[in-house]
Amino acid sequence: MENDKFQEFIGDQFAKMFQEMQKVSGELQKVKDDVQGVKDIQLRMENDLNNKVGKVCEFIEVQRDVNKEIVERLERIEVKIEVLQLETAHIRRVK
């Protein structure tokens, strides 16, 4: 009889272990799903960040071109002002 009780005990223990392993397996699958979700979010964020950085770089290039054009225009205006100052000084001397 003791052998029957022992076999029943072992059977119960195996059944409990099997149930626990199924729970762990289910929880592990949830963790895998969560990790995959995080990977998907990370990939979207990286793509979004790359797009934004690219746009910022493009903006910087455009801004540099605009700044260069403004500086060139200011230099031309400066030259014109100097010419006008010389002409004004000459007119004052003539009077």
Beta strands, then each sheet from edge to edge (+ up, - down):
end
